[in-house]
């Protein structure tokens, strides 16, 4: 005799195994289960409609615009580099011609002065006349030759590699350390070298006692100069100035990457510098003291201090600013107590100093 329907107290003959509960059900209960399943489709339809509305309302243009802005910044930076190289080569052309013109002008002035002296003295000789005539003829040839100068310009095509730009989807504000490449090279630093380092798009600048050294992408020293000053507290690159900025205890120096010249542009005797960072128009420096201040310098036409932010705006009176970084209108301040324990990260809007975000990070080592 067949088993009855699996539903309690139902004596009907089972017709089928229900897909949802895997029980043997009679036709009536099978239909009820089917109706129950169908009834669950309506909420799903509503959810789909809500998701469609959400998808329709997505501001994808904002996401695209934010990413395109980075691409446009890269493009503008490349244009600037091309324009900079173009202007440099134009100046080299001008210099070659101007040097030749100046050389002939000096010779003309010398001959003119010689003739004037002979006229004033009312005394000359056939030898003087012949020599002056010969010199004038040679000057005439030289000047005519200047107009005939032509240059052979040898250029190499600008090769654009698709790998110059890598697009990877990430969660907003996510830091993906897996994208870091393996260690390429290790630079061993001699005793007495200062810790800070910085770079531009061509070189890495570090202190290799007793020299300041520029390393290329292959980690080869391409230029160096003797550092005759004190300990380096921090350094950064200014694209506006085309110079590296180096903070010594009481002085700010500019380093020319082409000549490796070192120029002192600002001194502060009563307080010590701590850290520095740059925007396109401004240099920010912090002081190495309890209740550190941040000083703002304009970069152009000359480096001049225009503002100072003091505690409690920058940090508490018993805290010190370890490091500062500028990005997109904000300053990130790494602050710590003078001795041990806690590291504070503050994000400060430089245009609205009331807008400050604080985060705390436990630190087990003492502040140096």
Buried (B, 14 or more C-beta within 10 A) or exposed (E): EEEBBBBEEBEEEBBEEBEEEEBBBBEEBBEBBBEEEEEEEEEEEEEEEEEEEEEEEEEEEEEEEEEEEEEEEEEEEEEEEEEEEEEEEEEEEEEEEEEBEEEBEEBBEEBEEBBEEBEEEEEEEEEEEEEBEEBBEEBEEBBEEEEEEEEEEEEEEEEEEEEEEEEEEEEEEEEEEEEEEEEEEEEEBEEEBBEBBBBBEEBBBBBBEEBBBBBEEEEEBEBBBEBEBEBBBBBBBBBBBEBBBBBBBBBBBBBBBEEBEBEEBBEBEEBBBBBBBBBEEBBBBBBBBBBBBBBBBBBEEEBEEEEEBBBEEBBBEEBBBBBBBBEEEBBBBBBBBEEEEEBBBBBBEBEEEEEBEEEEEEBEEEBE
